[in-house]
């Protein structure tokens, strides 16, 4: 005896009125694109991808520190160079795709920039970035050594690379800053925000930071776009190097890129919770105590505390 035929269930009506929501979201997108003078149907991706850049940075970290941030089965020897070369080639090809996207987006209103120009510029940017990687590794080594020297809890330089959020943030920053200087600020900002999300340390890729830089603990550190930091500087958690005010132009719009963040000279220590605002200069060899609020420049060798707001020039630039 044949089994009775089972009726297929009828499609349940949407509980969410999805057709209406999808339509209204499409209308919202179209209104936004029209207001931004963007084509409604470009036929291709318009912006770089955060996920693609996350993979690129992971590969670059592995290529920079293969035995510590590379694959777990990697061994020293010929295989190490093969891994570095293969990983770099993959990362740089992917980076080229993302650079093309940013340059294409920036040039959308410039009829004089064609696809051939964008391709030439994109290749040149990635070549320059690739050539800078050995120098970036050397500066990062100075950062790792500064962290090891500056933290009595650190048992090895390898622990610094593997475990310290400040080191992860500065690796991202060194890469992001190079992209920023090469003319792809959106890619640079995405790379910086990947580190911000992972560590709670917010460093704008435009900030210029010297060698042997150490952020201890790190959560809540903020370093603004036009900050300039010298060599052998140490920051603790929740330090802010920010802007005091924002200049506006004749139309009332904020001026972009004007110097508005602190200059921190060599061999400065800034302790937890300190806030330094405006285009002020912290003289070399100074120490800024915890929770200090500072909006004026101080001379070299200064010792500034919250309890007694003072400038004290110490013999030989000594500090806390």
SEGU-773175 format. One record per atom (N, C-alpha, C, O): residue in one letter; x, y, z. Coordinates in pm, whole numbers, plus 32768, in hexadecimal, padded with zeros to 4 digits. Example, Ala and Ser with C-alpha at 12.3 -4.5 7.8 and 13.67 -1.06 7.14 Angstrom:
2
A85277DC7830C A84CE7E3E830C A85287EB6830C A85907EB4834E S85057F1F82C4 S85577F9682CA S850A80038313 S853D80728324 
//
This chain:
320
X80557F898000 X800080008000 X8059807D8000 X80B3808A8052 X803C80D77FA3 X808F814F7F9A X807381AD800E X800181BA803B X80DE81EE803E X80CF824F80A9 X808582CA8076 X809782F08003 X8032830880C8 X7FE9837E809B X804983F1807C X80AE840480C1 X8027843D8014 X807B84AF7FF0 X8070851C8059 X8003853D8088 X80E38553807E X80E485BF80E0 X80DF86468099 X8128865C8039 X808C869B80C7 X80818720808B X80F0877A80BF X810E87808136 X812C87BF8061 X8194881E808A X8153889180D5 X80E888C180B0 X819588C08142 X815C892F818D X815C89AE813A X81BB89CA80F1 X80F489F88147 X80EE8A788101 X81528AD98141 X816B8AD681BA X81878B2F80ED X81E78B918120 X81A48BEB8187 X813C8C28816D X81E08BEF81FC X81A78C418266 X81B88CD48245 X82218CFD8213 X81538D23825F X81628DB38246 X81D08DEC82A1 X81E08DC08313 X821B8E4E826C X82858E8B82BA X824D8ECD8337 X81EB8F178331 X828D8EB183A7 X82638EF18423 X82958F81842B X82688FCF847F X82F48FA483D2 X8339902483E1 X831A90878370 X835090F5836F X82C3905F8311 X82A890B4829B X832B90DA8256 X8348914F823D X837A90718237 X840090888203 X840090D2817F X845891258166 X839F90B58129 X839D90F980A7 X8397919080B9 X83DC91DB8074 X834291BC8117 X8336924C812F X83B692868169 X83E092F38143 X83F5923B81C6 X8470926D8205 X84E1927581A0 X852B92D8819C X84EF920D814D X8558920E80E6 X854492838088 X85A492C88064 X84C5929B805F X84A8930B8005 X84CD93908046 X850C93E58007 X84A593A180C4 X84BF94208107 X855594358120 X858694A68119 X859E93C9813C X862F93D6814B X867193FC80C7 X86CF944B80C4 X863E93C38059 X867393E97FD6 X865C947D7FBC X86B694C27F8B X85E494AE7FDB X85C5953B7FC8 X86209594801D X864E95FD7FF0 X863B9569809B X869495B680F1 X872195BC80B7 X8761962580B9 X8751954A8081 X87D6954A8043 X87DA95A77FCB X883A95F27FB8 X877295A27F79 X876F95F57F02 X876C96897F26 X87AD96DB7EE4 X872096AD7F8D X871D97387FB8 X87A797667FE8 X87D497D47FC8 X87E9970F8035 X887097328066 X88D197437FF2 X891D97A47FEE X88CF96E57F94 X892D96EC7F24 X891297667ECD X896F97A47E9A X889497877EBB X887497FE7E6D X88A5987C7EB4 X88DA98D77E73 X889498827F38 X88C298F77F84 X895A99047F80 X898F99737F86 X89A098927F76 X8A3298917F71 X8A6898977EE2 X8AE0988F7ECB X8A0B98A67E80 X8A3098AF7DF2 X8A7C98327DC4 X8AE1983A7D7E X8A4997C17DED X8A8697437DC5 X8A2996F97D65 X89AF97067D70 X8A6196AD7D09 X8A0B96627CAC X89B595FC7CF8 X89E495BA7D54 X893795F27CCE X88DE95957D13 X890495047CF8 X88F594AE7D4F X893494E97C80 X895A94617C5B X89E694647C21 X89F794787BA9 X8A4B94507C75 X8AD494547C44 X8B0293D07C09 X8B5E93CD7BB7 X8AC293637C31 X8AE592E17BFB X8B5E92A17C3B X8B8492327C14 X8B9C92E37C9C X8C1192A87CDD X8C1B92DC7D6C X8BD4933A7D92 X8C73929E7DBA X8C8692CB7E44 X8CC293577E45 X8D1B93767DF6 X8C9193AA7EA0 X8CBC94367EA3 X8D2B94507F08 X8D8194A57EF0 X8D2A94097F79 X8D8694287FE6 X8DDE93B08007 X8DBB933E7FE9 X8E5293CB8046 X8EA5935D8078 X8E5A930B80E1 X8DF89339811C X8E89929180F6 X8E4892328150 X8E95922581D2 X8F0E920D81D1 X8E5092358243 X8E8F922082C5 X8EC1919082D2 X8F2F917A8305 X8E71913182A6 X8E9990A582B5 X8F1490858260 X8F6E903E828D X8F1790BB81E7 X8F8D90A58193 X900990E181D4 X907490A381D3 X8FFC9158820D X906F9197824E X9097914E82CD X910E914982EF X903691148314 X905990C48389 X90B1904E8361 X9115903183A4 X908E900B82F5 X90DF8F9A82C5 X91688FCA8296 X91CD8F8882B0 X916B903B8251 X91EB90718222 X924890908296 X92BD906C8292 X921490D382FD X926890F7836F X9297907B83BA X9309907583E7 X9240901883C8 X926A8F9B8408 X92DE8F5B83BD X933D8F2A83FA X92D78F5D8339 X93448F2482E8 X93C28F7882F5 X94308F4282FF X93B48FFC82F6 X942990528305 X946B903E838E X94E5903E8398 X9419902E83F6 X94529013847B X94A08F90847A X950C8F8684B3 X94678F2B8438 X94AD8EAB842E X952F8EB783E0 X95928E778403 X95308F088376 X95A98F1A8327 X96128F6B8374 X968A8F528365 X95E68FCA83C4 X9644901A8413 X96808FCA8486 X96F78FD884A5 X962E8F7784C7 X965A8F27853A X96328E958524 X95DA8E628569 X96728E5284C4 X96428DCE849B X96448D658509 X95EA8D118510 X96AA8D66855F X96B28CFD85C4 X965B8D19863E X96478CC28693 X96268D928646 X95D18DB486B9 X95408DCD8691 X94E48DAB86DB X952B8E08861C X94A38E2485F0 X947E8DD98571 X94138DEE8538 X94D78D7F8544 X94BB8D2C84D0 X94748CAB84F7 X94448C9E8567 X946C8C4A849B X94248BCE84B6 X94688B7B8522 X94E28B848532 X941D8B2A856C X94568AE185DF X94BA8A7585B8 X950E8A4F860A X94B48A44853C X950F89D88514 X958A8A0C84C9 X95D889BC8495 X959C8A8F84C2 X960D8AC78479 X968E8AAF84C6 X96918ABB8541 X96F98A8C847F X977C8A7784BC X97E28AD2847A X97D58AF98406 X98498AF484C8 X98B48B468491 X98FE8AFA8424 X99058A7F8427 X99358B4683C4 X997B8B078356 X99438B3682D1 X99018B9D82CB X995D8AEA8266 X992D8B1381E1 X98968B2581DB X98638B7A8192 X984E8AD4822A X97BC8AE08229 X978A8B65825C X971E8B938236 X97D98BA582B2 X97B18C2782E8 X97AE8C91827A X974E8CDD8270 X98178C968228 X98188CF581BA X97AA8CD78154 X976C8D32811E X97928C57813B X97288C3380DD X96A28C658111 X96528C9E80C6 X96898C4F8191 X960B8C7E81CD X96008D1581C2 X95978D498199 X966A8D5D81E5 X96668DEF81E1 X964A8E1F8152 X95F58E76813E X96908DE780F1 X967C8E118066 X95F08DF48034 X95B08E497FF7 X95C08D7A804E X953A8D538020 X94D08DA98065 X94718DD58024 X94DF8DBF80E5 X947C8E0C8130 X947B8E9D8105 X94118EDA80F6 X94F28ED680F2 X94FA8F6080C4 X94BC8F72803B X94728FD28024 X94D78F167FDF X949E8F217F59 X94078F207F5F X93C58F6F7F1C X93CF8EC67FB0 X933E8EBF7FBE X93078F3F7FFD X92A28F757FCE X93488F708068 X93188FE880AD X932090628052 X92C490B48050 X938E90708008 X93A090E77FB6 X934390E87F3D X931591527F14 X932790727F05 X92C5906C7E98 X923A90947EC9 X91F190DC7E84 X921790657F40 X9196908B7F79 X919391207F9A X912F91647F85 X920391527FCF X920B91E17FEE X91FB92357F6F X91BC929E7F73 X923492077F00 X922692507E82 X9193925F7E5C X916A92C97E2C X914491F77E70 X90B492007E54 X9072926D7EAA X901E92B87E79 X909892747F28 X905C92D67F83 X908A93647F62 X903C93C37F6C X910793727F3B X913993F67F13 X90EF94267E97 X90C9949B7E8F X90D993CD7E36 X908C93F27DBF X900394277DE5 X8FD4948B7DAD X8FC293E47E43 X8F3C940E7E6C X8F3E949B7EA6 X8EE894ED7E85 X8FA094B87EFE X8FA4953E7F37 X8FC295A77ECE X8F8296107ECA X9023958D7E78 X904695EF7E11 X8FD296057DB1 X8FBA96757D84 X8F8B959B7D90 X8F1795A77D37 X8EAA95FB7D79 X8E6C96507D39 X8E9495E37DF9 X8E2D962F7E40 X8E5296C37E47 X8DFC971A7E31 X8ECF96E07E65 X8EFA976B7E71 X8EF097B47DEC X8ED2982C7DE8 X8F09976D7D7F X8F0F97AD7CFA X8E8997B17CB3 X8E8397D87C3E X8E1E97897CF5 X8D9E977A7CAF X8D6A97FD7C74 X8D1C97FA7C16 X8D95986F7CAB X8D6898F07C78 X8DD399377C24 X8DC399AB7BFF X8E3E98EF7C05 X8EAA992B7BB8 X8EB298E77B30 X8EE998797B25 X8E7C99257AC8 X8E7998E47A44 X8F0398D17A06 X8F12988479A8 X8F6899167A3B X8FEE990A7A03 X9037988D7A34 X909F986979FD X9002984B7A9B X904197D27AD0 X8FFC97597A94 X8F8697407AAD X9046970E7A44 X900B96977A04 X903D96197A49 X908D961E7AA5 X900B95A77A1A X902D95267A58 X90C2950A7A4F X90FC94D07AAC X9102953079E1 X9191951679D1 X91E295657A39 X924295317A71 X91BB95E17A52 X920096327AB6 X91EF95F67B41 X924E95EE7B8F X917595CC7B5F X915C958F7BE1 X91B095127BF2 X91EA94FC7C5D X91B994C07B8B X920994457B95 X929C94647BAB X92DD94267BFF X92D094C47B60 X935D94EB7B71 X9378951D7BFE X93DB94F77C3D X932095737C30 X933295AB7CB6 X9325953F7D21 X9371953F7D82 X92C694E47D0F X92B1947A7D72 X932B941F7D7B X935793FD7DE9 X936193F87D0A X93D793A27D09 X944D93EA7D4B X949893AD7D97 X945D946B7D2D X94CC94B87D68 X94BE94BF7E00 X952194B37E48 X944594D37E30 X942F94DB7EC1 X945294587F05 X949794577F6B X942593E97ECD X943E93687F0D X94D293447F04 X950893097F61 X951493677E97 X95A4934D7E8D X95F0939B7EF8 X964A93647F38 X95CD94197F0B X961094697F72 X95F394337FFE X964B94308054 X957894098013 X955593CF8094 X95A6935080AD X95DB933D811B X95AF92FA8048 X95FB927D8057 X968D929A8075 X96CA925880CA X96C792FC802F X9754931C8044 X976E935380D0 X97DE934A8102 X9706938B810F X971693C48195 X9710935B8203 X9733937A8275 X96E492E281E6 X96CE927F824F X974C925A829E X9743924E8318 X97C192488260 X9838922B82B2 X9857929A8316 X987B927E8388 X9848931882EC X985E93868348 X97F8938A83B8 X981993AA842A X977B93688397 X9714936183FE X973692F68464 X9724930B84DC X976892838436 X978E92178492 X97FD924784F1 X97F992288568 X985D929284BE X98CC92C18512 X98989320857E X98C2931885F2 X983D937C8559 X980593D885BD X97B1938B8622 X97B593A98699 X9765932985F4 X971592D88650 X976D928C86B3 X9748927B8727 X97E1925F8686 X983D921F86E3 X9865927F8753 X9871925687C7 X987992FE8731 X989B9360879A X9825937387F9 X983A93878871 X97AA936D87C6 X97349378881B X972A9301887B X970B931188F1 X9745928B8847 X973E92118899 X97A992178907 X978E91F6897A X9822924088E3 X988C924A8946 X986C92B389B0 X988C92A08A25 X982D93228987 X9807938B89E8 X97A093558A4B X97A593748AC2 X974393048A19 X96DE92C98A72 X972092688AD4 X96FC92658B4A X977D92198AA4 X97C191B98AFC X981292028B68 X981191DA8BDD X9858926C8B40 X98A792B88BA1 X984E93038C03 X987393178C77 X97D9932D8BD6 X978593838C27 X9723933D8C81 X96E2937E8CD3 X971592B88C73 X96B292718CC4 X96F692018D12 X9720919E8CD6 X9701920D8D96 X974291A38DE4 X96F4911F8DE3 X972C90B78E06 X967691228DBB X962790A68DB4 X964490568D37 X96208FE08D30 X968490938CD3 X96A1904D8C55 X97158FED8C67 X978090158C97 X97028F718C42 X976A8F0B8C52 X97BB8EF48BD3 X98268EB78BD8 X978A8F228B61 X97D48F118AE5 X979B8F708A7C X972A8F9F8A88 X97EC8F8A8A16 X97BA8FDC89A7 X974D8F92895A X96F58FD1891F X97528F0D895B X96EA8EBF8916 X96638ED3895A X95FC8EDB8916 X96638EDB89DD X95E78EF68A26 X95AD8F7D89FC X95338F8C89F1 X96038FDF89E4 X95D5906489BB X9587905A8939 X951B9092892D X95BE901388D6 X957D90088853 X94FD8FB6885B X94998FD8881B X95008F4C88A9 X948E8EF088AD X941A8F228903 X93A78EFF88E9 X94368F728967 X93D18F8C89CE X93AB901E89E3 X933E90398A15 X9400907C89BF X93E9910689EA X938F91518988 X93AF915A8911 X931E918689B7 X92C591D0895D X9307924E8923 X92EB927488B2 X935E928D8972 X93A39302893E X93F992E188C6 X94059332886A X9436926C88C6 X948892428854 X9431922687DA X9454924C876B X93C091E487EF X936391CC877F X933792518743 X9331926086C9 X931892B18799 X92EC93338768 X9359937B871A X933D93B986B3 X93D593738748 X943F93BB8704 X946793758682 X949093B78623 X945A92F0867B X947092AB85FB X940B92DF8594 X943093048524 X938D92E285BC X932693168562 X934593A7853C X933593CF84C9 X937093F6859F X938894838581 X93FB9495851E X93F194E684C2 X9467944B8531 X94D8945C84D4 X94AC943C8444 X94D6948083E6 X945893D68433 X942593B483AE X93C3941F837E X93CB944B830B X9368944783D6 X930394A983B0 X93429530838D X93189572832E X93A6955983DB X93E695DA83C3 X942895DD833A X9424964282F4 X9466956D8314 X94A495698290 X943B95768222 X945095BE81C1 X93CA95328231 X935F953F81CE X932A95CF81CB X930F96068160 X931D960B823F X92EE96968249 X934C96F381FD X931F974981B1 X93CE96E18211 X9430973881D0 X9435971F8138 X945C977880EC X940E96A8810E X941096878080 X939196B38038 X938796A47FBE X933196EA8080 X92BE9725803D X924096D08039 X91E996E67FE5 X9236966E8094 X91B99621809D X91879628812E X918D95C58177 X9155969D8158 X913096B081E4 X90BA965C8213 X90B2963B8289 X905E963981B8 X8FEF95E681E3 X901F955A8209 X8FF795248270 X9075951F81B7 X90AF949C81DA X90F994A7825E X90EC945082B5 X91479511826E X9193952382EA X9137952C8362 X915394F283CB X90C895748354 X906C958583C4 X902A950083E8 X901594E3845E X900A94B08384 X8FCE942D83A0 X903193D583EC X900B9393844C X90AF93D483C1 X911593858407 X912293B48498 X912B936284F3 X9122943784AE X912A946C8536 X90B194438589 X90BF942285FF X903C9444854D X8FC394218598 X8FBC938C85B7 X8F7D93658619 X8FFB93398565 X900492AA8587 X904F9299860A X9027924A865F X90BD92E2861A X910992DC8697 X90BB9319870A X90BC92E4877A X9076938786F0 X902593C88757 X8FBC9367878E X8FA8935D8807 X8F7893218733 X8F1292C1875C X8F4D925087B0 X8F0E9221880F X8FC59226878D X900391B487D1 X904391D98856 X904A918588B0 X907292558864 X90C4927988D8 X908C92EA892D X90B692FA89A0 X9030933888F8 X900393AF8940 X906494228936 X90539487897A X90CA941688E1 X912D948088CC X910F94C38846 X910B948187DE X90F895468849 X90CB959187D4 X913A95ED87A4 X914E965987DB X918395C2873E X91EE96138704 X91C896388676 X91B795E08622 X91BA96B8865C X919B96E185D3 X921596C4857B X928696DC85A5 X91FF96918502 X9273966D84AE X92C996E38485 X933A96D0845A X9294975E8492 X92E597D28470 X934B97F784D9 X93A9984184BC X933C97C58553 X939997E885BF X942697B8859D X94399748856D X9489980E85B8 X951597EB859E X955597BF8622 X9558980A8683 X958797448623 X95BB9709869E X964996D78685 X9661968B8627 X96A5970186DA X973096D986CD X9749964A86FA X96EC9601871D X97C7962486F8 X97ED959A8719 X97E9958487B0 X97DF95E287FD X97F1950587D7 X97F594DC8864 X977C951288B1 X978A9549891E X970795028876 X968A953488B2 X964994C28900 X9642945188D0 X961894E18979 X95DD947A89CE X955C94AD8A0B X955A95168A4D X94F0946489F6 X9471947E8A39 X945B940C8A9D X944893998A75 X945F942C8B1E X944D93C68B85 X93B993BA8BA9 X9376941F8BBF X938793418BAE X92F993228BC5 X92A693538B4F X927693028B00 X929493D58B42 X9266940C8AC4 X91D3942E8AB8 X91B2948B8A6E X917A93E98AFC X90EC94008AE7 X90C894938AFA X90ED94D08B5E X908194CB8A9A X905495558AA4 X90B595BD8A71 X909696348A75 X912B95958A41 X918895F68A07 X914E962F8986 X911995E58933 X915796B38976 X912996F888FD X9199975488CD X91CB97A78919 X91C09745884F X922997988813 X91F097D28792 X91CD97888736 X91E89857878B X91A69899871C X91F9989F869D X92719881869C X91B698C88632 X91EE98C485AB X92709911859B X92CC98E08559 X927B998785D7 X92F099DC85C0 X935399D88633 X93AE9A2B863A X93429977868E X93A3996886FB X942C994286C3 X943698FA8660 X949499748705 X951F995386E1 X956299208760 X9569996787C4 X959498A6875A X95D1986687CF X9661984287AD X967B98068744 X96BD98658803 X974A984C87EA X977397BE880B X972097648813 X97F797AC881C X982F97288839 X982A970A88CF X983197638924 X981D968988ED X982596568977 X97BA969489D2 X97D696B68A45 X974296A1899D X96D296D689EB X968196628A23 X966D95FD89DF X965296708A9F X960196088ADE X957D96448B0E X957B96AA8B52 X950F96038AE8 X948A962A8B14 X944B95BA8B64 X946895458B4D X93F595DE8BC2 X93A7957C8C0C X931495878BE4 X92EF95DB8B92 X92C395328C1E X923795288BF6 X91EC95AC8C09 X920A95FB8C62 X918895C08BB1 X912B96318BBA X916E96B98BA5 X9135971E8BCE X91E296BD8B69 X9220973C8B44 X91DD97718AC5 X91C297268A68 X91C297F38AC3 X918998338A4D X91E7989F8A1B X920D98F98A66 X920B9898899C X925199038956 X91ED993988F1 X91E8990C887E X919E999B891C X912C99C688CE X91319A5888A6 X91949A9E88BD X90C49A868869 X90B69B10883C X906A9B6088A4 X900E9B2D88E4 X90909BDD88B4 X904C9C358913 X8FD59C7988D3 X8F6E9C8B8912 X8FE49CA08856 X8F769CE1880D X8F859CC18779 X8FEE9C92874D X8F1A9CD9872E X8F199CBC869F X8F009D3E8653 X8E9B9D818668 X8F5C9D6185FB X8F4A9DD885A9 X8EE19DC0853E X8ED19D51850D X8E999E2B851B X8E349E2284B1 X8E569E868444 X8E989EEB845D X8E289E6883CA X8E419EC3835B X8DD09F28834F X8D799F3083A6 X8DD19F7782E3 X8D6E9FE182D3 X8CE09FAB82C9 X8C809FF282EA X8CD29F30829B X8C4E9EF3828F X8C209EAF830F X8BB19E7A8315 X8C749EB28376 X8C4F9E7283F3 X8C6F9DDE83F8 X8C4D9D9B8459 X8CB39DAB8391 X8CD99D1E8390 X8D5F9D0B83D7 X8DB49D6483D4 X8D719C988415 X8DEE9C7C8459 X8E619C7583F6 X8E569C37838C X8ED19CB58419 X8F4A9CA883C8 X8F859C1C83DB X8F8B9BE9844B X8FAF9BE1836F X8FE69B5A8373 X907F9B60836E X90B89BA9831E X90BF9B1383C4 X914F9B0083BC X91A49B698400 X921E9B5B8403 X91689BD38438 X91B99C3A847A X91FC9C0284F7 X91BF9BB2853E X92799C298513 X92BD9BF7858D X926F9C1E8609 X925A9C958622 X92459BBE8657 X91F19BD986CB X920B9B7A8740 X91C69B8187A6 X926D9B228732 X928B9AC1879A X93189AD787CF X93689B1C878F X93389A9F8843 X93B89ABC8884 X94339A8A8838 X942D9A2D87E7 X94A29ACC8856 X95279A9D882F X95699A6988AE X95799AB3890F X959099EA88AE X95D299AC8921 X9661998E88F8 X9679993C88A0 X96BF99CF8938 X974B99BE8911 X9785993C894A X974098F1898F X98049923892D X984598A48952 X9845988E89E9 X984698EB8A39 X9843980D8A0D X985B97E18A98 X97F498188AFB X981698398B6D X977898228AD0 X970C98518B26 X96BD97D98B59 X96A797788B10 X969297E08BD8 X963A977C8C13 X95B797C18C39 X95B898298C7B X954797878C0F X94C397BE8C31 X947397518C75 X945796E88C3B X944E976B8CF1 X940F97038D44 X937896FE8D31 X933D97538CEE X933B969A8D6D X92B196748D51 X924F96E68D66 X9255972F8DC9 X91F596F38D07 X918797528D14 X91A997E18CF3 X915198388CFC X922497FF8CCE X924898888CAD X920798B38C2A X91FB98648BCC X91DD99308C25 X919E99698BAE X91EC99E58B85 X91F89A448BD2 X922099E38B0B X926E9A548AD6 X92299A828A57 X921A9A3589F8 X92009B008A54 X91AC9B3189E8 X91EB9BA889A2 X922A9BFD89E1 X91DA9BAD891F X92059C1F88D1 X92919C0E8899 X92D69BAC88B6 X92BB9C6F8847 X933F9C6B8808 X93A69CA1886C X93DE9D0D8859 X93BB9C5388D4 X941C9C77893B X94949C1B892E X948C9BB288EE X95029C41896B X957D9BF28964 X95A39BC389F0 X95AB9C128A4D X95BA9B4089FD X95EC9B058A79 X96829AF28A66 X96AD9A9D8A18 X96D09B3F8AAD X97609B3F8A98 X97A09AB98AB7 X976C9A6B8B07 X98109A9E8A77 X98529A1C8A82 X987899FF8B12 X989C9A588B5F X987099808B35 X989599558BBB X983199758C27 X984F99648C9D X97B899A38C02 X975399C88C66 X9704994E8C93 X96FE98E88C4E X96C6995B8D08 X966A98F68D3D X95E699398D61 X95E4999F8DA7 X957999008D31 X94F499348D4C X94AD98CF8DA5 X949A985C8D7E X948598F88E1C X9447989D8E7B X93BA98738E53 X937F98AA8DF6 X938698128E9B X930197DC8E7F X929498448E90 X929798958EEC X923298418E34 X91BA98948E39 X91D399298E2D X917C997A8E4D X9248994F8E00 X926399DC8DE7 X92139A0B8D6E X920799C48D0B X91DD9A858D78 X919A9AC88D08 X91F39B3B8CDD X920A9B988D2A X92269B358C60 X928D9B938C36 X92679BD18BB1 X924A9B8A8B50 X92679C588BAB X92469C9E8B2F X92AD9D088B0D X92919D628ABE X93259CFF8B47 X93909D5C8B26 X94139D108B19 X94219CA18B4E X94719D4B8AD4 X94F49D0C8AC0 X95449D0D8B42 X95309D638B98 X959E9CAC8B4E X95F99CA98BC1 X96879C938B8E X969A9C528B28 X96EA9CC88BD5 X97749CC08BA5 X97B09C378BBB X97789BE48C03 X98239C1E8B7D X98669B9D8B92 X98849B848C25 X989C9BE18C73 X98809B028C4A X989F9ADB8CD2 X98369AFD8D38 X98539AFC8DAF X97BC9B1B8D0D X97529B408D6C X971A9AC68DB2 X971E9A578D7E X96E69ADE8E2A X96A69A778E7C X96209AB08EA8 X961C9B098EFD X95B49A7F8E6F X95319AB98E86 X94D69A518EC5 X94C699E38E92 X94999A768F37 X943E9A1B8F7B X93B59A5D8F8B X93A89AD78F80 X93519A0B8FA4 X92CB9A3E8FB7 X92BC9A829040 X927D9AEB904B X92F59A4490A6 X92E39A76912F X93159B04913D X92D39B58917A X93889B219105 X93C09BA79108 X93E49BC99078 X944E9BA19047 X938C9C149036 X93A49C368FAA X941B9C938FA3 X94129D078FCB X948A9C608F70 X95059CAF8F71 X955F9C828F00 X95509C158ECA X95BD9CD78EDC X96299CB68E82 X96AA9CBC8ED2 X96CC9D238F0B X96F09C4E8ED6 X976B9C498F23 X97D89C0F8ECB X97D39B9A8EA6 X983C9C608EA7 X98A89C328E53 X990A9BE48EAB X99449C1B8F09 X991B9B658E8C X996F9B108EDF X99FA9B038EA2 X9A0A9B098E28 X9A5C9AF28EF6 X9AE69AE68EC7 X9AF59A6B8E70 X9ACF99FD8E98 X9B2C9A7F8DF8 X9B439A0E8D9F X9AC699D58D61 X9ACA99688D29 X9A569A1D8D6B X99DB99ED8D2C X999B997B8D76 X9950992E8D3A X99B5996B8DF8 X997A98FF8E43 X98E5990D8E4F X98AF99798E39 X98A198A08E71 X981098A48E7B X97E098468EE7 X982998268F46 X9765981B8ED8 X972997C28F3C X9774973F8F40 X975196E68F8E 
//
